[in-house]
Amino acid sequence: MFGLRVDGKRVKNIDPIQKIIPHIMKERYDAQNMTHLDCPCEPLDDFIKAEREKGNSIKYMDIMMAGMVRIIAAFPQLNRFVMNGRIFKRNEICISFVVKKGLNTEATESLVKLKFTGHESLYEVKEKVDKAIVENGKMEANNGTEKLARLLTLTPNFLIKLLVGLIKLFDKHGLLPKAIIDLSPFHASCFVTNLKSIKGPSIFHHLYEFGTTGIFLSMGKESLTPVVRNGQIEAGKVMPADFVLDERFCDGFYYVNALNYLKKLYMNPALLALRLEELPVDV
């Protein structure tokens, strides 16, 4: 209420144009910008191979997740969100993703949200991701999000509509309890979907109007693509990554610099193996 929230603090000292933008583009879907990033697989594969020789099993998903945690820490404006015409800075770095409970059309999914400080190394991010996948990948597993959803859907359809409407209203005015926000994967810094794991193409996934997530990353199946090496066009393996971004809390220059930094990390994953405070000063 009155600009106060349990998951973030209102940003007050901002440019007048940026302050009025959320009132012009009131809905998140009205403020979506989309961009594509080609991630060369050679540096990723070389790093994964070197780690395997050390006894570490690193996956593309681990590197992508660690990269998102790192750029949000390095570019804190990415960790903002818009609610009720106001811009807030989030208290924590939260990344949400989907865990499929089986590779078949009948298998259900779990929505998972993990919290980070931004200082984590790739290995620390991987440990959290692996633990979440193990805990939520079992067919009988039910996390807090699923329990809350099941509780809501025990009621008749008209009550579900009423309850969800109340949750949205409370969220809009900063009255939603922290317990619900902590369970909600839609209240996150970024949502990541790994379509590569099911051999699917990357997509420009819409931003959810419910919640506060303003960044969506979709990673797809790698393929052979013409690339330029030493002035020559050759076939190279490239993984597509598509981003959908809420433009209201960051300007284009800030986004471009953040994504360029992210590509630099993906071109040299060894930087992600270091904790934030261990990075060389020139990185």
C-alpha positions in Angstrom: 0.0 0.0 0.0 1.2 3.5 -0.9 4.3 2.1 -2.7 5.4 -0.3 0.0 6.0 -4.0 -0.8 7.6 -6.9 1.0 9.6 -8.0 -2.1 11.1 -4.7 -3.2 11.6 -1.0 -2.5 10.3 1.8 -4.6 12.8 3.5 -6.9 12.2 7.3 -6.5 15.2 9.1 -8.1 14.5 8.3 -11.7 14.2 10.3 -14.9 10.7 11.9 -15.4 10.3 10.1 -18.7 11.0 6.8 -17.2 8.7 7.6 -14.3 5.7 8.3 -16.6 6.3 5.4 -19.0 4.6 2.8 -16.7 1.5 5.0 -16.9 1.6 5.0 -20.7 2.4 1.3 -21.1 0.3 0.0 -18.2 0.4 -3.7 -19.0 3.6 -5.8 -19.2 2.6 -7.2 -22.6 2.4 -3.7 -23.9 6.1 -3.1 -22.9 7.7 -6.3 -24.3 10.8 -6.0 -26.4 12.3 -9.1 -27.9 15.9 -9.9 -29.0 17.8 -12.9 -30.1 21.3 -14.0 -29.0 23.3 -16.7 -30.9 25.6 -18.5 -28.4 28.5 -20.2 -30.1 28.8 -23.7 -28.7 32.5 -24.2 -29.2 33.6 -22.3 -26.0 30.8 -23.9 -24.1 31.7 -27.4 -25.2 35.4 -26.9 -24.6 34.7 -25.7 -21.0 32.2 -28.6 -20.4 34.8 -31.1 -21.7 37.6 -29.6 -19.5 35.3 -29.7 -16.4 34.3 -33.3 -17.2 38.0 -34.2 -17.0 38.1 -32.7 -13.6 35.1 -34.8 -12.6 32.5 -32.1 -12.9 29.3 -32.6 -14.9 28.4 -29.2 -16.2 25.4 -28.7 -18.6 24.4 -25.8 -20.8 21.5 -25.0 -18.4 24.0 -24.6 -15.6 26.0 -22.0 -17.6 22.9 -20.2 -18.8 21.5 -19.9 -15.3 24.8 -18.8 -13.8 25.1 -16.2 -16.6 21.7 -14.7 -15.7 22.5 -14.6 -12.0 25.8 -12.8 -12.8 24.4 -10.2 -15.1 21.6 -9.3 -12.8 24.2 -8.8 -10.0 26.4 -6.8 -12.4 23.5 -4.8 -13.8 21.2 -4.3 -10.9 18.6 -2.3 -12.9 17.7 -5.7 -14.5 16.3 -6.7 -11.1 13.6 -4.1 -11.1 9.9 -4.5 -11.8 6.8 -2.4 -12.4 3.7 -2.7 -10.3 0.7 -0.3 -10.2 2.6 2.4 -12.2 5.6 2.4 -9.9 9.1 1.0 -10.4 10.6 -1.1 -7.7 14.0 -2.7 -7.1 13.8 -6.3 -6.0 15.2 -7.4 -2.6 16.6 -10.6 -4.0 17.8 -12.3 -7.2 15.2 -14.9 -8.0 15.3 -17.2 -11.1 12.3 -19.4 -12.0 12.2 -22.4 -14.3 10.2 -25.5 -15.1 11.1 -29.0 -14.1 9.5 -31.7 -16.3 8.7 -34.9 -14.3 9.2 -37.2 -17.3 10.0 -37.0 -21.0 6.5 -38.0 -22.2 3.3 -36.1 -23.1 1.5 -37.3 -19.9 4.2 -36.1 -17.4 3.4 -33.0 -15.4 5.6 -30.1 -14.7 6.8 -28.3 -11.5 7.5 -24.6 -11.4 10.5 -23.8 -9.3 12.0 -20.5 -8.0 15.5 -20.3 -6.6 17.1 -17.4 -4.7 20.6 -16.1 -5.2 22.8 -13.4 -3.8 24.6 -12.7 -7.1 28.0 -13.7 -5.7 27.6 -17.4 -6.6 30.0 -19.2 -8.8 28.8 -21.6 -11.6 29.3 -24.5 -9.2 27.2 -23.0 -6.5 24.4 -22.2 -9.0 24.6 -25.8 -10.4 24.3 -27.2 -6.9 21.1 -25.3 -6.3 19.7 -26.2 -9.7 20.5 -29.9 -9.4 19.0 -30.1 -6.0 15.8 -28.5 -7.2 15.6 -30.8 -10.2 16.0 -33.9 -8.0 13.5 -32.7 -5.4 10.8 -31.6 -8.0 11.5 -34.2 -10.7 9.8 -37.1 -8.9 6.3 -37.9 -10.0 5.0 -37.8 -6.4 6.8 -34.6 -5.6 4.7 -31.5 -4.6 6.4 -28.3 -3.8 4.8 -25.3 -2.1 3.6 -23.8 -5.4 1.8 -26.9 -6.4 0.2 -27.2 -2.9 -1.0 -23.6 -3.1 -2.4 -24.2 -6.6 -4.1 -27.4 -5.5 -5.6 -25.6 -2.5 -7.1 -22.9 -4.7 -8.5 -25.4 -7.2 -10.4 -27.4 -4.5 -13.0 -24.6 -4.7 -15.7 -24.2 -7.5 -14.6 -22.4 -10.7 -16.3 -19.1 -9.8 -14.4 -19.1 -6.4 -11.1 -19.8 -8.2 -11.7 -16.7 -10.4 -12.6 -14.7 -7.3 -9.5 -15.8 -5.3 -7.1 -15.3 -8.2 -8.6 -11.8 -8.7 -8.1 -11.0 -5.0 -4.5 -12.2 -5.2 -3.9 -9.9 -8.2 -5.6 -7.0 -6.4 -3.6 -7.5 -3.2 -0.4 -7.8 -5.3 -1.1 -4.6 -7.1 -1.4 -2.7 -3.9 1.4 -4.3 -2.0 -0.8 -6.3 0.3 0.2 -9.8 -0.9 1.8 -11.7 2.0 5.5 -12.6 1.7 4.6 -16.3 2.1 2.7 -16.3 -1.1 5.3 -14.2 -3.0 8.0 -16.6 -1.9 6.0 -19.5 -3.3 5.1 -17.8 -6.6 7.5 -18.5 -9.5 5.8 -15.5 -11.3 7.5 -13.1 -8.8 11.0 -13.5 -10.0 13.9 -11.5 -11.6 13.9 -13.8 -14.6 12.1 -16.9 -16.0 14.2 -19.4 -17.9 12.9 -22.2 -20.1 15.2 -24.9 -21.4 13.6 -26.1 -24.7 17.0 -27.5 -25.7 16.5 -30.3 -23.2 13.4 -31.5 -25.1 15.1 -30.8 -28.5 12.9 -27.8 -29.2 13.6 -24.5 -30.8 13.9 -21.3 -28.7 10.8 -19.1 -28.6 10.0 -15.5 -27.7 8.0 -16.4 -24.6 5.5 -13.8 -23.5 5.9 -12.1 -20.1 3.3 -13.1 -17.6 0.9 -10.3 -16.6 0.5 -11.9 -13.2 3.5 -11.4 -10.9 6.5 -9.2 -11.4 8.8 -11.1 -13.8 10.2 -8.7 -16.5 12.8 -10.9 -18.2 12.2 -14.2 -20.0 15.0 -16.3 -21.5 14.3 -19.3 -23.8 17.2 -21.5 -24.8 16.7 -23.8 -27.8 18.3 -26.8 -29.5 21.7 -26.1 -31.0 22.2 -26.4 -34.8 24.9 -26.0 -37.4 24.9 -22.4 -38.7 27.2 -20.4 -41.0 29.7 -18.6 -38.8 32.7 -16.4 -39.7 36.1 -17.6 -38.5 39.3 -15.8 -39.5 37.4 -14.1 -42.3 36.1 -17.4 -43.6 32.5 -18.7 -43.6 32.3 -22.1 -41.9 29.7 -24.3 -40.3 29.6 -23.8 -36.6 27.3 -25.2 -33.8 25.2 -22.4 -32.3 22.6 -22.4 -29.6 19.8 -19.9 -29.9 18.7 -17.8 -26.9 15.7 -15.6 -27.1 14.9 -12.8 -24.7 11.7 -11.0 -23.9 12.2 -7.9 -21.8 10.1 -5.3 -20.0 11.4 -2.0 -21.3 9.8 0.1 -18.6 12.5 -0.2 -15.9 15.6 -0.2 -18.1 16.6 1.9 -21.2 17.9 0.3 -24.4 21.5 1.3 -23.7 21.4 -0.5 -20.4 19.9 -3.6 -21.8 22.4 -3.8 -24.7 25.4 -3.5 -22.4 24.0 -6.1 -20.1 23.4 -8.6 -23.0 26.8 -7.9 -24.4 28.3 -8.7 -21.0 26.2 -11.9 -20.9 27.5 -13.0 -24.3 31.1 -12.3 -23.1 30.5 -14.6 -20.2 29.1 -17.3 -22.5 32.1 -17.0 -24.7 34.3 -17.5 -21.7 32.5 -19.7 -19.2 35.6 -19.9 -17.0 34.6 -16.4 -15.7 31.4 -17.9 -14.3 33.5 -20.5 -12.4 34.7 -17.6 -10.3 32.7 -16.0 -7.6 31.7 -12.4 -8.3 34.3 -11.0 -5.9 37.0 -13.1 -7.5 36.6 -11.7 -11.0 39.5 -9.7 -12.5 39.0 -5.9 -12.3 39.0 -5.6 -16.1 36.1 -8.0 -16.6 
